């Protein structure tokens, strides 16, 4: 598991896999799925078949739908 050094948005653009937070519960993700982690939040991602993702990192990201 990794800890985000700054806020992160993880956007799957192709393929499928999973993401998890500090509790380790895996959530399925596929193309056009996005998730976000706050700075300091432990997280992990993976795939058995492969996926392509874009990760955006910045101080103070506020993903659509989340107040902040």
C-alpha positions, 0 to 999 in steps of 0.5 A: 500500500502507498500513501499519497504525498498530495491529493490524487485523482486516478482515472481509468481510460482503458481496461479494468482492475480495482482500487482500495483505500486504507481499509483494503476493501477492493472496489472494481474500476473500469474505463471512464471510472475515476477515484480520488485519494486525499494527501496522506491517504493509504491506497492501492490499485491493481489489475489481473488483465491490465489497465491504463490510467491517468493519475493527476497529483496536486496540492488541493485537488477538489474532484467534482462532487466533493466539497472542499 
